[in-house]
Structures are given as C-alpha cells and as structure tokens.
Amino acid sequence: MTDEFLQPWRRPAPLHPDEHLNSMVVRMARYGGMSVSDFRVKYLARKPGLDVAYDPRAIRRLSVIAGHDLDALLANSLLPRPDRATAEQTPWKRVAPGMLASDGAEPYARRAWSFRAFPCDLDTSEVLLKHCPRCRSVLRWDAVRIEICATCGFDLRNHPPSYWPSHEVADMRTIARGMGYGLLGAVPDAPIELPAPFDVLTPDEKLEALAWCAQLRGLIDRSGTEGSQKTAYLGLPIARSWPDPLHQIADLLTRQVKADFYGAFGTLLHHIRHKRPCSLNDAVVLEASKALDIARKTNSRPASATFPRQYLSLQVRRAPQPQLRKA
Ligand SMILES: [Zn+2]
C-alpha cells in the first residue's frame, strides 16, 4: 500500500484490547470520510455485510491502515485456533447501551458481545441489545457509529440498561474462560472443571455436553429448554452435579410409566442419546440403566408427601409390535 493510499488515515486509531474488529472498521471508515460498506470493499477487499474478524487478509490490511501491530489485531480476531472452542458468533451487532454511554467520546463494541453463548456483557452483566429499541430493526455493523442504529439513527446510549441475574453470569464466565478466547481480560482462560465423565472432553466437546445438559434441565423443570451454545450456561449446574440429574429424570420417568419399564428405558435412552458428544456414549448409557433400575425399585413404594408425584413431559416410546405374517 502506498502513502497516497493511506492518506485519509494519518490520524492514529485507538486500539482497545477487548474490541471487536468490526467496531474498529466502523471507526476507520468514519476517519476516512466514507461509508462502512465502501471502506470494507475498497480497502479491505471484503464484500459488504461480511465479517472482517474471520478474514486474515482483511485483518492484515486493517493493521496497515490503522497503524497497529498485526499480532495485536489477530489476538482480537475470531479466527479458529487449536486451543479455542468452536464458538458460534452472531452475524449482527449486539451492544450494551450503558457501557457505550460510559465509553465517552469513542464508544466501541466488545468482542465478547458477538458470542451466542452470552446474552449479556460478562464484566457488568448488562443485557445485550440485538434490536433497536425504537424501530425494532436488527442492529447492523454498517452504521456510521457503533452507538447509532443504521436504520433510524437512534442513539442506543439513550436506552436504559438492564442486567442479567448474577448467579447465571457467574456460570457464563466459567464457560467464557474455558472457550480460550481471552474474553475476561485480566482473568486468565482456564479449562471448565467438570466431574466424570465430562472431565476428559475437549473444549469443543465440553460446550456440546453443556448444551446437552441444558436440554436435560429442560426435561426436569419442564421448561423445554433447547440444547445449544446459547443455553450452555444453564447446563453447567447439571453437569457439575452429575449423575444426580440423570437419576432425577429416571425417577420422574418411572413414576410416569411405572407399569412399562422397557418403554421408560427406551424413552430415556432416546433423550440421553440426542445431541450429546459421542465420546460419552458408554458412560451415559451405563449410568442410565443403573438410574432406571434404582428408580424402578424406589417407585414400587407409594408416593409420599415428602417425595411428591411428578411427571416429565415426555412422549413414551412403545416397543414396536411384531408384524404378523399372513399365512
Ligand atoms: Zn432504529
């Protein structure tokens, strides 16, 4: 790149160690007096709307234009690495209005706000907005400033902040440290500590297992929680108290279908096999059969006031009936 090419960016760009690279792109486009789309296409060789944080070539160009060390920008990127979990990102912009308001003259978007696993800011617990509170449009990266809605021009800093329950944010932080992206700044990354059989899993498998545990939690509390990275933090208490939740499900299930043990076993296997990491197969099936056996013996007694009768919202799977052949 020639000096003439870099002329609009003689002004040095601030670099925040926790900034999303798309946020820096918005700032650089404004310094250059052009739209974000034009800047991405002409200077970063990206198509409009696509994310810069995954593209090594665009990051290299950005480091030259912004005047920052390439390694510093790569550290802020979302590029995959062997020591990182494969984390799902949101393609749209999410912001914490209260934090943008406290940033002063140059608000910026944090990298951690793009992870689907976290519905709030991990430092302050402030809930992230995905839609503009005024026009309900999805927030896009091509607004002239981070704090502005690209559709209606609303200043997002004017929206009153709300906060996520702190006990759930503590579980999100544990997951964030285990994902290996350095999302908590001063607090170093660390593996997610889980009991057997989850202890031997890779970071990717642990995320998958926590999503599966969130789904099991949805069976126990009848909330119907889906298993995904978005709900993985709800699975952390389930994984930590393993195998008690499995025994709880077996117990609830045998109360529902006391007379049909094999139907209950089939139903339980169906639910525990769904979406869990394959490496857990043997350990989980063995524990499930043990849990059902214990539950069946326990539930031969009548229900008492201290052990109330309760039901799972499960569709019991019946064993297929043999097909009779016509003579
Ligand atoms: Zn709007």
Boltz pocket constraint, residues with backbone or C-beta under 6 A from the ligand:
constraints:
  - pocket:
      binder: B
      contacts: [[A, 132], [A, 133], [A, 134], [A, 135], [A, 136], [A, 137], [A, 149], [A, 150], [A, 151], [A, 152], [A, 153], [A, 154]]
      max_distance: 6.0
